[in-house]
Amino acid sequence: MDAAKQREIASGLVAAYRAEGTALRALAGRELPSFEEVARISESLRELLIPEMAIPKPLDLERFAADHVADLAPRLHRQVLLGLGFDCAPNESPCRKKAWQIVESFLGSLPALRSKLDLDAAASYDADPAASGADEVMFCYPGLFAIAVHRLAHQLVAAGAPVIPRMMAEFAHSRTGIDIHPGAHVGERFFIDHGTGVVIGETAEIGSRVRIYQGVTLGALSVPKETARSLQGKKRHPTIEDDVIIYANATILGGETLIGRGAIIGGNCWITESVPPGTRVTRS
């Protein structure tokens, strides 16, 4: 390809960038968060929650925690600041202050998140005879990887950070095949077995001691595109009460759908209506 043809292609792309009505036109000239840096931050946060995974192993946990927090705080602040949106210019003092408030609130939640993750690992070990110990679960299980990143991302949502939590969720999705929207509420002792193909929507609510298997979808019913935006922020995904087991490839849809406490949903079931507590649902 000669230089003239290359310039022609480049000019055509620039025209497309500037075309009237393009959805991304407003992003021109604006620095955006870095997916690569958010992925690195996610890994560092996971290591901070699970120092047993650090190499070399930290002998001085106080020094390890302090050094990691000191390293992470400014890096996370930068990405949160860039993700705050069009109403917040990165160089303006109020925006920088808001980003620091989000980061401080989030980092302050890490001790509680470590405790929750311990319970998740224990639940995985208790439910899976193939696990040799909670350490194997922590190091090897994709379900726990996805849960750890989800709990971090969900806490960032609670602290007020836009965009960055979703980037963290997509990082975990790319690593594990498990897609959990950071807005989803997940109770204690959550266990995802195998996990590939699991999808959990934004407004899903999951109770404590819930177990789900690969291919499970907790999703929303399809709506006409004309009304989709009006449903933003409204309950669109199911509620799963405590002690429910959902086997492989089951699909549960709808914001009004409630799976009652202790119910068991068999593999490949398609559910769009509520299920009473203690019910066993199978595909005939």
Residue frames relative to the residue before (quaternion, step in Angstrom):
aa qw qx qy qz dx dy dz
M 1.0000 0.0000 0.0000 0.0000 0.00 0.00 0.00
D 0.3456 -0.7615 0.5071 0.2087 3.58 -0.75 1.00
A 0.7054 -0.4932 0.3165 0.3987 3.55 -1.31 0.38
A 0.6220 0.5518 -0.3476 0.4334 3.60 1.02 -0.73
K 0.6617 0.4975 -0.3041 0.4713 3.57 0.97 -0.85
Q 0.6263 0.5335 -0.3353 0.4589 3.59 1.03 -0.75
R 0.6598 0.5001 -0.3052 0.4706 3.58 0.99 -0.85
E 0.6175 0.5472 -0.3364 0.4539 3.58 1.07 -0.74
I 0.6576 0.4992 -0.3045 0.4750 3.58 0.95 -0.89
A 0.6538 0.5178 -0.3122 0.4549 3.58 0.93 -0.92
S 0.6501 0.5133 -0.3147 0.4634 3.60 0.97 -0.84
G 0.6367 0.5294 -0.3219 0.4591 3.56 1.03 -0.78
L 0.6435 0.5148 -0.3192 0.4680 3.57 1.02 -0.78
V 0.6435 0.5182 -0.3255 0.4598 3.59 0.93 -0.86
A 0.6359 0.5184 -0.3277 0.4686 3.59 0.99 -0.78
A 0.6480 0.5103 -0.3146 0.4697 3.58 1.03 -0.79
Y 0.6100 0.5532 -0.3500 0.4464 3.59 1.05 -0.75
R 0.7733 0.3852 -0.1738 0.4727 3.56 0.95 -0.95
A 0.3891 0.7537 -0.4649 0.2540 3.57 1.26 0.00
E 0.5514 -0.6118 0.4607 0.3307 3.54 -1.10 0.77
G 0.8170 0.2729 -0.2021 0.4660 3.55 -0.94 0.91
T 0.4723 0.6663 -0.4729 0.3306 3.62 1.15 -0.10
A 0.5385 -0.6775 0.4018 0.2994 3.57 -0.86 0.98
L 0.7509 0.4066 -0.2111 0.4757 3.59 1.05 -0.69
R 0.3486 0.7842 -0.4733 0.1987 3.60 1.26 0.04
A 0.6695 0.5330 -0.3060 0.4172 3.59 0.98 -0.83
L 0.6009 0.5846 -0.3613 0.4082 3.61 1.22 -0.28
A 0.4659 0.7064 -0.4433 0.2958 3.59 1.19 -0.35
G 0.8428 0.1679 -0.1536 0.4877 3.54 -0.90 1.00
R 0.6220 0.5329 -0.3456 0.4579 3.61 1.25 0.05
E 0.3896 -0.7096 0.5332 0.2455 3.57 -0.87 0.94
L 0.1968 -0.7990 0.5644 0.0658 3.55 -0.84 1.06
P 0.6293 -0.5072 0.4004 0.4318 3.59 -1.20 0.30
S 0.4114 -0.7052 0.5310 0.2269 3.56 -1.21 0.61
F 0.4145 -0.7063 0.5123 0.2588 3.58 -0.68 1.07
E 0.6434 0.5331 -0.3282 0.4406 3.58 0.96 -0.84
E 0.6794 0.4719 -0.2986 0.4760 3.60 0.92 -0.84
V 0.6276 0.5204 -0.3413 0.4677 3.60 1.00 -0.73
A 0.6264 0.5197 -0.3362 0.4738 3.61 1.03 -0.71
R 0.6574 0.4966 -0.3132 0.4723 3.59 0.95 -0.84
I 0.6371 0.5158 -0.3245 0.4720 3.58 1.01 -0.80
S 0.6269 0.5387 -0.3327 0.4539 3.59 1.00 -0.80
E 0.6528 0.5003 -0.3051 0.4800 3.57 0.97 -0.86
S 0.6634 0.5021 -0.3075 0.4618 3.59 0.93 -0.86
L 0.6471 0.5077 -0.3184 0.4713 3.59 1.02 -0.77
R 0.6389 0.5151 -0.3283 0.4676 3.58 0.99 -0.79
E 0.6434 0.5058 -0.3130 0.4820 3.58 1.05 -0.78
L 0.6338 0.5257 -0.3314 0.4605 3.58 1.04 -0.73
L 0.6621 0.4816 -0.3002 0.4894 3.58 1.07 -0.71
I 0.7863 0.1923 -0.0777 0.5821 3.58 1.09 -0.77
P 0.0995 -0.8406 0.5295 0.0567 3.63 0.36 1.16
E 0.5035 0.6463 -0.4223 0.3879 3.58 1.24 -0.30
M 0.6641 0.5097 -0.2968 0.4594 3.60 1.20 -0.52
A 0.5241 0.6645 -0.4083 0.3420 3.59 1.21 -0.34
I 0.1101 -0.7619 0.6351 0.0632 3.55 -1.15 0.73
P 0.4688 -0.3013 -0.8057 0.2006 1.56 -1.29 2.18
K 0.6359 -0.5378 0.3842 0.3984 3.56 -1.22 0.43
P 0.4274 -0.7113 0.4902 0.2666 3.60 -0.84 0.95
L 0.2788 -0.7595 0.5677 0.1521 3.58 -0.81 1.03
D 0.7388 0.2942 -0.1660 0.5831 3.54 1.19 -0.64
L 0.2481 -0.8193 0.4987 0.1362 3.58 -0.01 1.28
E 0.6061 0.5532 -0.3631 0.4414 3.60 1.06 -0.68
R 0.6774 0.4770 -0.2876 0.4806 3.58 0.90 -0.94
F 0.6229 0.5525 -0.3307 0.4443 3.57 1.00 -0.87
A 0.6978 0.4695 -0.2803 0.4627 3.58 0.77 -1.05
A 0.6681 0.5100 -0.3101 0.4444 3.59 0.89 -0.92
D 0.6686 0.5005 -0.3039 0.4584 3.59 0.91 -0.88
H 0.6645 0.5056 -0.3105 0.4543 3.58 0.95 -0.85
V 0.6531 0.5020 -0.3224 0.4663 3.58 0.93 -0.85
A 0.6576 0.5135 -0.3100 0.4559 3.59 0.97 -0.87
D 0.6641 0.4884 -0.3015 0.4792 3.60 1.07 -0.69
L 0.7137 0.4890 -0.2645 0.4261 3.56 0.89 -0.95
A 0.6048 0.6224 -0.3693 0.3323 3.59 0.91 -0.89
P 0.7361 0.3942 -0.2793 0.4741 3.68 0.63 -0.91
R 0.6222 0.5386 -0.3537 0.4445 3.61 1.04 -0.66
L 0.6750 0.4726 -0.2923 0.4853 3.57 0.93 -0.89
H 0.6044 0.5639 -0.3531 0.4383 3.59 1.02 -0.75
R 0.6540 0.5234 -0.3165 0.4452 3.58 0.90 -0.91
Q 0.7004 0.4633 -0.2800 0.4652 3.58 0.85 -0.93
V 0.6280 0.5167 -0.3352 0.4758 3.60 1.00 -0.75
L 0.6368 0.5367 -0.3188 0.4526 3.58 0.98 -0.86
L 0.6808 0.4797 -0.2867 0.4735 3.58 0.91 -0.91
G 0.7045 0.4770 -0.2619 0.4556 3.57 1.14 -0.62
L 0.4908 0.7098 -0.4174 0.2848 3.58 1.22 -0.19
G 0.5921 -0.6362 0.3399 0.3593 3.59 1.22 -0.17
F 0.7438 -0.4503 0.2983 0.3937 3.48 -1.40 0.06
D 0.6571 0.5214 -0.3150 0.4440 3.58 1.18 -0.43
C 0.7396 0.3584 -0.1988 0.5338 3.57 1.25 -0.06
A 0.1996 -0.7983 0.5600 0.0964 3.60 -0.30 1.25
P 0.5416 -0.6771 0.3873 0.3134 3.61 -0.74 1.04
N 0.7116 0.4672 -0.2716 0.4489 3.60 1.05 -0.64
E 0.5729 0.5964 -0.3860 0.4088 3.60 1.24 -0.10
S 0.5678 -0.6548 0.3939 0.3061 3.55 -0.88 1.03
P 0.6635 0.4981 -0.3456 0.4385 3.69 0.80 -0.79
C 0.6501 0.5154 -0.3233 0.4552 3.59 1.05 -0.71
R 0.6363 0.5133 -0.3219 0.4775 3.57 1.02 -0.79
K 0.6400 0.5209 -0.3199 0.4655 3.57 1.02 -0.81
K 0.6474 0.5159 -0.3202 0.4607 3.57 0.94 -0.86
A 0.6474 0.5182 -0.3196 0.4585 3.59 0.95 -0.84
W 0.6509 0.5003 -0.3194 0.4733 3.60 1.00 -0.79
Q 0.6204 0.5353 -0.3485 0.4551 3.60 1.00 -0.69
I 0.6425 0.5150 -0.3149 0.4719 3.56 1.01 -0.83
V 0.6789 0.4969 -0.2950 0.4529 3.58 0.85 -0.98
E 0.6711 0.4974 -0.3114 0.4531 3.60 0.88 -0.88
S 0.6364 0.5159 -0.3249 0.4726 3.58 1.00 -0.79
F 0.6726 0.5030 -0.2946 0.4559 3.56 0.92 -0.92
L 0.6917 0.4733 -0.2941 0.4594 3.60 0.75 -0.99
G 0.6251 0.5517 -0.3359 0.4383 3.58 1.10 -0.62
S 0.6520 0.5234 -0.3088 0.4534 3.58 1.23 -0.43
L 0.4734 0.7293 -0.4219 0.2568 3.62 1.19 -0.31
P 0.6238 0.5286 -0.3828 0.4300 3.68 0.87 -0.66
A 0.6607 0.4914 -0.3107 0.4747 3.60 0.95 -0.82
L 0.6378 0.5218 -0.3325 0.4587 3.60 1.05 -0.73
R 0.6025 0.5394 -0.3620 0.4636 3.60 1.04 -0.68
S 0.6552 0.5096 -0.3177 0.4583 3.60 0.91 -0.84
K 0.6472 0.5080 -0.3211 0.4690 3.59 0.99 -0.79
L 0.6602 0.5134 -0.3104 0.4520 3.56 0.98 -0.83
D 0.5814 0.5596 -0.3639 0.4652 3.59 1.11 -0.62
L 0.6695 0.4917 -0.2973 0.4708 3.57 0.95 -0.87
D 0.6238 0.5299 -0.3381 0.4645 3.59 1.04 -0.74
A 0.6599 0.4995 -0.3110 0.4673 3.59 0.94 -0.88
A 0.6466 0.5139 -0.3194 0.4645 3.58 0.98 -0.81
A 0.6429 0.5210 -0.3219 0.4599 3.59 1.01 -0.80
S 0.6401 0.5185 -0.3228 0.4661 3.58 1.00 -0.79
Y 0.6668 0.5008 -0.2987 0.4641 3.56 0.92 -0.91
D 0.6698 0.5108 -0.3007 0.4473 3.58 0.92 -0.91
A 0.7418 0.4383 -0.2252 0.4548 3.59 1.02 -0.81
D 0.7579 0.3755 -0.1869 0.4996 3.61 1.16 -0.45
P 0.3167 -0.7758 0.5139 0.1836 3.61 -0.33 1.20
A 0.6071 0.5748 -0.3581 0.4157 3.61 1.19 -0.41
A 0.6004 0.5751 -0.3648 0.4192 3.60 1.20 -0.37
S 0.3578 -0.7477 0.5221 0.2007 3.57 -0.85 0.98
G 0.7872 -0.1520 0.1101 0.5875 3.57 1.21 -0.38
A 0.6701 -0.4942 0.3567 0.4237 3.55 -1.28 0.25
D 0.5976 0.5684 -0.3740 0.4242 3.59 1.13 -0.56
E 0.6263 0.5177 -0.3400 0.4734 3.61 1.03 -0.72
V 0.6209 0.5362 -0.3349 0.4635 3.57 1.02 -0.79
M 0.6638 0.5141 -0.2987 0.4538 3.58 0.87 -0.97
F 0.7543 0.4318 -0.2233 0.4413 3.57 0.82 -1.00
C 0.8342 0.3212 -0.0833 0.4404 3.56 0.90 -0.96
Y 0.6779 0.5437 -0.3194 0.3779 3.60 0.97 -0.70
P 0.4210 -0.7165 0.4911 0.2610 3.62 -0.69 1.03
G 0.5890 0.5840 -0.3708 0.4178 3.58 1.09 -0.63
L 0.6910 0.4601 -0.2911 0.4754 3.57 0.90 -0.85
F 0.5734 0.5633 -0.3765 0.4606 3.60 1.11 -0.62
A 0.6967 0.4741 -0.2757 0.4623 3.57 0.81 -1.03
I 0.6454 0.5169 -0.3235 0.4599 3.59 0.99 -0.80
A 0.6411 0.5306 -0.3281 0.4469 3.59 0.95 -0.87
V 0.6854 0.4587 -0.2917 0.4845 3.58 0.83 -0.94
H 0.6273 0.5332 -0.3518 0.4454 3.59 1.00 -0.72
R 0.6614 0.5023 -0.3313 0.4478 3.59 0.83 -0.86
L 0.6292 0.5169 -0.3273 0.4793 3.59 1.06 -0.71
A 0.6863 0.4845 -0.2870 0.4603 3.58 0.84 -1.01
H 0.6443 0.5237 -0.3249 0.4528 3.59 0.96 -0.84
Q 0.6519 0.5073 -0.3199 0.4640 3.58 1.01 -0.75
L 0.6197 0.5246 -0.3402 0.4744 3.58 1.10 -0.63
V 0.5988 0.5366 -0.3531 0.4783 3.59 1.08 -0.67
A 0.6694 0.5073 -0.2942 0.4560 3.56 0.91 -0.97
A 0.6701 0.4945 -0.2923 0.4701 3.59 1.12 -0.68
G 0.6064 -0.6089 0.3315 0.3894 3.59 1.27 -0.19
A 0.4897 0.6680 -0.4369 0.3509 3.60 1.22 0.23
P 0.2197 -0.7538 0.5999 0.1537 3.61 -0.87 0.90
V 0.8215 0.3332 -0.2120 0.4114 3.55 -1.40 0.18
I 0.7035 0.4838 -0.2911 0.4317 3.61 0.63 -1.11
P 0.6475 0.5095 -0.3515 0.4446 3.67 0.85 -0.75
R 0.6567 0.4990 -0.3206 0.4658 3.59 0.99 -0.78
M 0.6150 0.5309 -0.3443 0.4706 3.59 1.07 -0.66
M 0.6352 0.5179 -0.3244 0.4722 3.59 1.03 -0.76
A 0.6425 0.5228 -0.3195 0.4603 3.57 0.99 -0.84
E 0.6739 0.4851 -0.2997 0.4698 3.59 0.97 -0.82
F 0.5723 0.5562 -0.3732 0.4730 3.59 1.19 -0.51
A 0.6776 0.4719 -0.2921 0.4826 3.60 0.86 -0.93
H 0.6142 0.5535 -0.3347 0.4520 3.57 1.05 -0.80
S 0.6825 0.4899 -0.2928 0.4567 3.58 0.89 -0.93
R 0.6913 0.4828 -0.2750 0.4619 3.59 1.10 -0.65
T 0.8268 0.2798 -0.0904 0.4795 3.58 0.97 -0.84
G 0.4148 -0.6862 0.4928 0.3381 3.60 1.14 -0.51
I 0.5894 0.5424 -0.3608 0.4777 3.59 1.30 0.23
D 0.1345 -0.8193 0.5573 0.0126 3.58 -0.61 1.20
I 0.0896 0.7866 -0.6007 0.1115 3.58 -0.28 1.30
H 0.3608 -0.7214 0.5427 0.2342 3.58 -0.63 1.06
P 0.5235 -0.6758 0.4120 0.3155 3.61 -0.86 0.87
G 0.6101 0.5675 -0.3575 0.4217 3.58 1.19 -0.32
A 0.5341 0.6559 -0.4043 0.3480 3.60 1.17 -0.44
H 0.3270 -0.7343 0.5652 0.1855 3.57 -1.03 0.85
V 0.0419 -0.8113 0.5819 -0.0376 3.58 -0.69 1.14
G 0.3653 -0.7552 0.5091 0.1924 3.58 -0.76 1.05
E 0.7178 -0.4576 0.3226 0.4140 3.54 -1.34 -0.09
R 0.8354 0.2197 -0.1741 0.4728 3.53 -1.38 0.45
F 0.2270 0.7835 -0.5302 0.2312 3.55 0.87 1.04
F 0.0648 -0.8053 0.5893 -0.0001 3.58 -0.90 0.96
I 0.0636 -0.7544 0.6531 0.0185 3.55 -0.86 1.07
D 0.1823 -0.8024 0.5616 0.0865 3.60 -0.47 1.18
H 0.8164 0.0803 -0.1449 0.5532 3.57 -0.83 1.09
G 0.1407 -0.8940 0.4138 0.0985 3.55 0.68 -1.10
T 0.5350 0.6490 -0.4308 0.3269 3.62 0.99 -0.61
G 0.8283 0.2273 -0.1791 0.4797 3.56 -0.88 0.98
V 0.4443 0.6726 -0.4776 0.3494 3.62 1.20 0.11
V 0.0286 -0.7785 0.6269 -0.0111 3.58 -0.99 0.92
I 0.0021 -0.7893 0.6123 -0.0453 3.58 -0.77 1.10
G 0.3372 -0.8043 0.4640 0.1551 3.56 -0.50 1.24
E 0.7686 -0.4480 0.2518 0.3811 3.50 -1.38 0.44
T 0.8056 0.2915 -0.1450 0.4950 3.60 0.79 -0.95
A 0.3362 0.7312 -0.5154 0.2943 3.58 1.21 0.42
E 0.1269 -0.7613 0.6315 0.0747 3.55 -1.16 0.70
I 0.0652 -0.8077 0.5854 -0.0271 3.55 -0.68 1.16
G 0.3806 -0.7522 0.4988 0.2013 3.56 -0.78 1.05
S 0.6936 -0.4589 0.3573 0.4250 3.54 -1.29 -0.38
R 0.8431 0.1949 -0.1668 0.4727 3.54 -1.31 0.61
V 0.3496 0.7231 -0.5066 0.3135 3.57 1.05 0.82
R 0.1329 -0.7723 0.6178 0.0647 3.57 -1.09 0.80
I 0.0399 0.7828 -0.6208 0.0176 3.58 -0.93 0.88
Y 0.3255 -0.7548 0.5502 0.1470 3.52 -1.22 0.66
Q 0.7657 -0.4085 0.2484 0.4302 3.52 -1.35 0.22
G 0.8206 0.2934 -0.2116 0.4425 3.53 -1.20 0.66
V 0.4639 0.6786 -0.4569 0.3399 3.62 1.21 0.05
T 0.1227 -0.7730 0.6195 0.0601 3.56 -1.07 0.84
L 0.0655 -0.7287 0.6804 0.0410 3.53 -0.97 0.97
G 0.1420 0.8638 -0.4505 0.1753 3.50 0.29 1.34
A 0.5337 -0.6016 0.4982 0.3241 3.51 -1.41 -0.19
L 0.5128 -0.6068 0.5069 0.3345 3.52 -1.23 0.50
S 0.5361 -0.6306 0.4550 0.3286 3.57 -1.06 0.74
V 0.0947 -0.7829 0.6140 0.0343 3.55 -1.10 0.80
P 0.6105 -0.5345 0.4103 0.4163 3.62 -1.16 0.41
K 0.5688 -0.6277 0.4029 0.3465 3.58 -0.97 0.81
E 0.5905 0.5954 -0.3672 0.4024 3.58 1.15 -0.56
T 0.7589 0.3566 -0.1944 0.5090 3.60 1.12 -0.59
A 0.4094 0.7516 -0.4549 0.2463 3.60 1.22 -0.14
R 0.6839 0.4980 -0.3013 0.4399 3.60 0.83 -0.96
S 0.6309 0.5504 -0.3394 0.4287 3.60 1.07 -0.66
L 0.6668 0.5036 -0.2995 0.4606 3.60 1.21 -0.36
Q 0.4116 0.7206 -0.4721 0.2975 3.57 1.26 -0.03
G 0.8125 0.2240 -0.1974 0.5006 3.55 -0.85 1.04
K 0.6245 0.5265 -0.3458 0.4619 3.60 1.24 -0.14
K 0.6124 -0.5722 0.4047 0.3658 3.57 -1.22 0.55
R 0.0248 0.8290 -0.5534 0.0769 3.55 -0.52 1.23
H 0.7314 0.3916 -0.1971 0.5223 3.55 1.27 -0.38
P 0.6288 -0.6149 0.3279 0.3449 3.60 -1.06 0.65
T 0.3658 -0.6702 0.5979 0.2438 3.49 -1.44 0.23
I 0.1273 -0.7780 0.6140 0.0384 3.55 -0.87 1.04
E 0.2833 -0.7846 0.5272 0.1619 3.59 -0.52 1.12
D 0.7585 -0.4111 0.2663 0.4297 3.56 -1.36 0.14
D 0.8677 0.2098 -0.1326 0.4306 3.54 -1.38 0.51
V 0.4116 0.6941 -0.4844 0.3377 3.60 1.13 0.60
I 0.1615 -0.7450 0.6379 0.1098 3.56 -1.20 0.68
I 0.0606 -0.7876 0.6132 0.0009 3.57 -0.85 1.01
Y 0.2604 -0.8104 0.5106 0.1214 3.56 -0.46 1.23
A 0.7943 -0.4194 0.1955 0.3936 3.50 -1.39 0.45
N 0.8778 0.1280 -0.1239 0.4447 3.49 -1.22 0.87
A 0.3870 0.6822 -0.5190 0.3398 3.59 1.14 0.49
T 0.1708 -0.7724 0.6065 0.0806 3.56 -1.13 0.77
I 0.0197 -0.7891 0.6123 -0.0437 3.56 -0.73 1.14
L 0.0416 -0.8465 0.5274 -0.0602 3.57 -0.51 1.23
G 0.7448 0.4638 -0.3187 0.3587 3.53 -1.30 0.50
G 0.5039 -0.6918 0.4444 0.2646 3.53 -0.98 0.91
E 0.6958 0.4439 -0.2797 0.4906 3.59 1.16 -0.43
T 0.5271 0.6362 -0.4071 0.3896 3.58 1.27 -0.05
L 0.0326 -0.7995 0.5987 -0.0371 3.56 -0.76 1.11
I 0.1914 -0.7575 0.6156 0.1025 3.55 -0.85 1.02
G 0.3737 -0.7950 0.4417 0.1826 3.54 -0.36 1.32
R 0.7097 -0.4897 0.3234 0.3897 3.50 -1.27 0.56
G 0.8492 0.1827 -0.1491 0.4725 3.54 -1.00 0.93
A 0.4380 0.6901 -0.4742 0.3272 3.61 1.22 0.14
I 0.2122 -0.7391 0.6235 0.1412 3.54 -1.28 0.50
I 0.1379 -0.7910 0.5946 0.0434 3.57 -0.70 1.13
G 0.3619 -0.7710 0.4893 0.1876 3.56 -0.58 1.17
G 0.6825 -0.5038 0.3548 0.3931 3.52 -1.31 0.34
N 0.8504 0.1950 -0.1647 0.4601 3.54 -1.21 0.73
C 0.4233 0.6935 -0.4849 0.3236 3.62 1.17 0.33
W 0.2215 -0.7390 0.6251 0.1185 3.55 -1.22 0.71
I 0.0235 0.8382 -0.5367 0.0939 3.58 -0.40 1.26
T 0.0187 0.7922 -0.6087 0.0385 3.56 -0.85 1.03
E 0.6856 0.3893 -0.2825 0.5464 3.60 1.28 0.25
S 0.6259 -0.5750 0.3773 0.3678 3.56 -1.17 0.58
V 0.2541 -0.7475 0.6018 0.1208 3.53 -1.23 0.67
P 0.4447 -0.7144 0.4634 0.2775 3.65 -0.68 1.00
P 0.6476 -0.5189 0.3807 0.4080 3.59 -1.20 0.44
G 0.8332 0.2455 -0.1808 0.4612 3.55 -1.12 0.72
T 0.4940 0.6750 -0.4236 0.3478 3.60 1.23 0.02
R 0.2280 -0.7308 0.6237 0.1580 3.55 -1.17 0.68
V 0.0983 -0.8065 0.5829 0.0132 3.58 -0.60 1.17
T 0.0286 0.7943 -0.6054 0.0416 3.56 -0.79 1.03
R 0.4746 -0.6476 0.5143 0.3014 3.53 -1.26 0.41
S 0.2936 -0.7852 0.5226 0.1556 3.57 -0.61 1.15
